[in-house]
Amino acid sequence: MADPLTPGIVAGRLSQDEVAANFADLHQPLDPHEASVAADRCYFCYDAPCVTACPTAIDIPLFIRQIATGQPEAAGKTIMDQNILGGMCARVCPTEDLCEGACVREAAEGKPVEIGRLQRHATDSLMARQGHPFRRDASTGKRVAVVGAGPAGLACAHRLAIRGHDVVLYDAKDKLGGLNEFGIAAYKSTGDFAAREVEWLCQIGGIERRPGAALGVNLTLEELRSEYDAVFLGVGLGGVNDLDAEGAGREGVMDAVGFIAALRQADDLTKLPVGRNVVVIGGGMTAVDVAVQSKLLGAENVTIAYRRGKDRMGASEYEQNLATSKGVRIIFNAQPVAVHGNGAAAEIELEYTADDGTGLRGTGETLRLPADQVFKAIGQVLTFQGLELDGRKICVSGAGRTSLDGVWAGGDCTPGDDLTVVAVAEGRDAAEDIHARLMAVASEPAGAVIGEDARA
Amino acid sequence: MADLTTDFLGITSPNPFWLASAPPTDKEYNVRRAFEAGWGGVVWKTLGAEGPPVVNVNGPRYGVIHGADRRVLGINNIELITDRPLEVNLEEMARVKADWPDRALIASIMVPCEEEAWKAILPRVMETGADGIELNFGCPHGMAERGMGSAVGQVPEYIEMVTRWCKQYYDRPVIVKLTPNITDIRKPALAAKNGGADAVSLINTINSITSVNLDTMSPEPTIDGKGTHGGYCGPAVKPIAMNMVAEIARDPETAGLPISGIGGITTWRDAAEFMSLGAGNVQVCTAAMTYGFRIVEEMQAGLSAWMDEKGYSRVSEVVGRAVPNVTDWQYLNLNYVTKARIDQEACIKCGRCFAACEDTSHQAIAMSPDRTFTVKDDECVACNLCVDVCPVEDCITMEELQAGSVDPRTGLTVQKEPANWTTHPNNPGAVAAE
């Protein structure tokens, strides 16, 4: 039996019980009384700032009022009207940067209404009920291919299905869900929530699922364009950036996203090997997710090395605090120079950095940390080719229209914040735009709700 | 330190906080605990005539209105007067009074509206050494249907008659407890006074249905599928009670009649407000039922500290102090002009003032794209609603326009001299200004 001090990358550093406790729900669900107390704190603001701050423009004061008046399922519907992945967003949204950051009670007393947890209460209540709360319009006879079953693709597929179109939902993996299934930290999506959400969402009908179909492997855009009336690409960012450091190819140096995906799919986390001394390179949510989960698996020392300062870190303040509270050390202004070792990684050499305004440069001062496992969390890149790009992402205009007629895109593969909630908004709005085009009707304004007609 | 000793009708108690006649004062055990906790007096749970005791329902007796986090805002009850034998109550009262001579002990009584009934019970109450009696003319449920309680309190002639009997057969103070379930509280108060009452106490509970169970379609509290109106009390009734107290205190016909104030008193501040409106002392029930007897500690300390701060040395200095400022609408100064002012530093930009004013008032608040809210003086009628709905204390205040300045809404210059409706040109009955 290994323990946190066992050298190398080994499994079973902690007991089953310890791992189970470590990977339990990060935020316990609110019980009905807690929810009513939390809901009572909402001021029901006029033209509420939280709604403006939500990329999917959920009517937050309304849904909170519905919780307060004892109707959490109705609250769930209000949320799902705008954001069909409201359940996942309630778990993973950086609310401190979005709705809760804009809450007037944050301004008033530094303690916002717990919008995220209230949203979870509402969506959990609705999803626990039998049946699906929306129904499809009459069939239009139009067929749309949605490529990528992550947040953008799922939101797009659901909205298209509601509008009466027949959707074929492709995904490169054998299991749908995209980053919800493979990328979110496990303690944010417990109880196989991502998979359950996909099943629940598909209850709308009219969505044919075709997993194991990857663009550029066994699927081409040309085929899709000829076979379907419209195509939506929500393919995400399939590649990872390489680490530009000597010894980056050593055993023990690996992609954070691959490790997180393996962790999410593991049946038994005590069988998942993790290093004793883990160093994470990067400063985004992925860096925090891999660092925290390494610690929770039993790594003795986990360090995040970020090349810039705290203020530039992609991970929110809340995520940084979460990491440090779990015992992760964050080193700012340090970039990797080399991974040393006799074969496998044993040590990482970092160089401090400074930015005088003309660009980031190494200062020449270095430090070495023991590192038998090094995670690269320095960003993902688009692997798809064939469309006009905007920087390193697919160029879009309006509601996700690409350079190719009849092809829309959204989510992480297009410009904008790489957030679940942004992907949902983009998928939803692209669906409305596709619908408008296919039916030759006026396009709904961005942020359109599903509408009363579609309520089951 | 302010002296909280209170003299009410010659009955002294170490503080003005009495427990009202209600479940907390139903028996010796509770009353001893109350006195140990520091209560200045108790009005014992209402005694009935000798004979088989009354019976109570065996299901729920209380209904409740909750605020957020189950904060009790109001309770109603369908409990009747004491359901213990008269003899037991009288023995206990005598024992408690003997052991606590410095505390006020008042016997609440409700017997049929017949002279013989009162004549029979009063000497027995006298023997207990109780400091006085309170006539329960207020309970709105159960007993009223038998011609007692509020059935008496709603007929001034009965009040006067029974009060007179009591003054005839009992030589200690007689307090008449009034029901609020009437149109004009001054009428029963005057009847009590005419009958010779030493004081009135008010209010008793208000006819009410606290809620309806929408599954069983029955009012709460529900007894086997049915409910009945109960008596409402607690913080929710305080404004109604205070108005009634003030009406009696300021009416020339009843002014000077001592008042024991009752109705939702929960804190020292509530008590001070009641006393400022003319109550010589106060009675508490719901707050004790919600939090237990210990709340009297806060009440004593709070009242004492406030009196010290204001320079009042005795409770009597507070009593009635606000009464001269309670007036009729027609005497309010129409030349007093104010405008709402929003403190932009304190504003948290919730927009509730805007929604309230724009939707339901006078469209007198402007909202800029960056959520800055400002008052439009030319529309503001100074209704105060924005102040009331603002979640930030003192963020919105009302500022008086000085005499000589022009009110942008009316275009009129603010006059220095007060003027009211009695002399207003729009009043057909106006008297010419002198």
Interface residues (C-beta under 8 A of the other chain):
Chain A: H33 S36 V37 D40 Y43 F44 C45 Y46 D47 A48 P49 A68 V104 R105 A107 A108
Chain B: A68 D69 R70 I348 K349 C350 G351 R352 F354 A355 M367 R371 P391 V392
